[in-house]
Amino acid sequence: MIPLRSVLLGCGSYLPAKIVTNADLSEQLDTSDEWITERTGIRQRHIAAEGEVTSDIGLAAARVALERAGIDASDIDLIILATSTPDNTFPASAVTIQAELGITGGAAFDIQAVCSGFVFALATADNFLKAGQYKRALVIGAETFSRILDWEDRSTCVLFGDGGGAVVLEAHKINGAADQPGIIASKLRSDGRYKDKLFVDGGPSSTGTVGHLRMNGREVFRHAVTNISDIIQETLEGTGLTASDIDWFVPHQANKRILDGTARKIGLAPEKIVITVGDHANTSAASIPLALDTAYGDGRLQKGDLVLMEAMGGGFTWGAVLVRW
């Protein structure tokens, strides 16, 4: 039996029109552009308009991805939306996107792994496609984190923004070689002992409220570089590939210091890192597909390139996906 591999046919993204700069925030908080930029690399973030919800953002990104892939929405039989900020407690925002695209078959559901969400969603879709259960998948990361921020907490509200990105996957019969297109390997991890380091202090079952994001930044940073570096090595093991083979490193965009530290630890040249955190801030599950689409749009990402995606988020959750473009 010829094995199947999930091939990325196209990507797309969407950012809300409203931009809030560090200078804008310094007018209402005891902070400054210099302070934020020096510690995080963030210069600005996009904020969803009033009435603009996560499914709107995910839908816009999905439509771009479908167009670039040359795939009609009716050919999609699986939609997975990675988000921590759904439109409603239920139903899943993925079904709203499914309905807006006019899709009435297959399955659509949300997945929640915070900033690791897109990696978890991509790995989940990949396994469904490789198993032959579905043929084409739309994997989306979309967030409206501005709705769960405490805008008086300068340690967290300056770090996040809103946005969305999407990719289209299709199952192809491939001989399994690493030089063939598609997802080569993925690894996912979680450790609930650290859930109090990055969390939202509300929820339908606990407080009956949405709550606000809370974070112990020092602890998150300390775990991030080690966990991410380890999961990258685990993902590469058994593929016959090493860090030196990677053409583009597309990480979760949380903090430039974390990106630089991870690249140094795995021996990856700085010029191979796709960095968008300065323009988008941390968009959680949307950050990797946003960065991926940026690299595609500016021509850096070319057919045959080896791309490594990784993320760590609240939970803690973390993971990586290795793909041949």
C-alpha positions, -999 to +999 in steps of 0.1 A: +000+000+000+014+034-010+016+057+020-002+090+021+014+124+029-004+157+037+008+182+011+003+220+017-014+234-014-018+270-003-017+295+026-035+327+034-038+352+062-058+382+075-051+410+099-077+435+113-073+470+099-068+487+133-031+490+143-021+499+179+016+510+182+037+509+213+036+547+213-002+544+214-001+521+245+024+544+262-003+571+263-024+550+286+001+528+304+033+533+323+055+520+295+073+531+264+081+520+229+118+515+239+109+493+269+085+470+248+108+468+218+139+460+237+123+432+258+101+416+231+109+429+197+072+440+193+065+474+177+028+472+170-002+449+169-036+446+151-068+448+170-102+434+158-129+460+152-160+461+172-183+433+161-154+415+143-152+380+157-127+351+155-147+333+128-147+364+106-109+365+109-105+328+102-129+329+073-110+357+056-077+338+059-093+306+047-107+322+016-072+335+006-057+300+013-084+283-008-079+307-037-041+302-037-045+265-035-069+264-065-093+244-044-131+251-043-145+252-008-169+223-017-138+200-020-129+205+016-141+177+039-123+186+071-119+220+089-099+224+121-098+258+137-071+264+164-083+291+187-085+301+224-109+329+217-140+313+200-170+333+191-192+314+216-186+288+243-203+265+218-208+257+190-173+255+176-164+285+156-152+261+129-188+252+120-195+289+115-166+291+090-179+258+074-213+273+069-200+306+055-180+287+030-211+268+019-197+234+030-223+209+042-202+177+042-173+164+063-164+176+097-155+209+114-143+214+149-121+237+171-089+227+189-076+244+219-039+243+228-034+281+232-002+293+213+006+257+202-029+254+187-019+256+150+008+230+154-017+207+172-043+213+145-019+207+117-007+174+133-043+163+139-053+171+103-022+153+090-031+121+109-067+122+096-055+126+060-028+099+063-054+075+077-075+080+046-105+093+066-105+127+048-090+139+015-086+177+019-083+198+050-085+234+059-064+242+090-069+276+105-054+296+134-074+326+144-076+347+175-091+378+190-069+379+221-076+416+226-110+404+241-093+386+270-065+411+279-064+432+310-056+465+293-044+479+327-018+451+330+013+464+312+031+431+316+006+412+294-015+436+272+015+449+253+024+414+241-007+403+222-027+410+190-054+397+168-052+379+134-056+347+115-039+324+090-048+292+072-034+264+051-050+239+027-038+203+030-044+174+005-035+137+009-011+126-018+003+091-025+041+095-020+070+071-017+078+085+018+112+101+009+121+133+028+126+152-004+090+147-014+065+175-006+043+174+025+044+169+063+074+147+071+071+146+109+054+161+139+056+159+177+032+171+204+037+175+241+020+189+271+026+191+309-003+204+330+019+209+361+026+244+347-009+255+339-008+283+364+022+300+346+000+311+317-038+310+320-070+329+318-087+335+352-122+328+341-144+303+322-179+289+320-174+261+345-153+281+371-164+317+372-191+320+346-171+348+330-146+352+301-117+363+324-084+378+316-050+364+306-025+361+334+012+351+329+044+346+348+066+358+320+099+348+336+088+312+341+073+309+306+105+322+290+126+298+311+107+268+299+102+279+264+137+277+250+144+243+266+111+227+256+111+241+221+147+230+215+140+195+228+109+190+207+127+202+175+154+175+181+127+149+187+109+159+155+141+156+134+150+122+148+144+094+124+139+116+094+176+116+083+175+154+085+193+178+108+189+215+118+214+224+090+190+210+064+163+235+074+157+263+049+131+282+070+124+282+107+088+295+112+083+296+150+054+308+171+059+346+174+059+353+211+091+371+219+122+378+197+144+368+226+129+334+227+132+330+189+169+340+189+177+318+219+160+288+203+179+293+170+212+295+189+205+264+209+198+242+179+225+258+158+203+275+132+215+306+113+196+338+123+189+346+086+168+314+084+142+326+110+110+341+098+102+368+123+069+388+123+065+395+160+075+431+155+045+438+132+019+414+146+029+408+183+018+375+198-013+363+179-013+329+197-026+301+174-026+325+144+011+335+147+027+306+127+003+307+097+007+345+097+045+342+096+042+314+070+021+335+048+045+365+052+074+343+040+053+330+011+041+365+001+076+381+000+090+352-020+113+337+006+094+304+007+100+284-024+089+250-037+111+222-022+121+242+009+123+224+042+102+243+068+102+238+105+073+251+126+072+251+164+053+266+193+048+266+230+017+278+248-003+277+280-008+243+296+021+240+290+017+227+255+044+225+229+051+209+195+068+210+161+059+201+125+085+195+098+072+200+062+086+200+027+070+229+008 
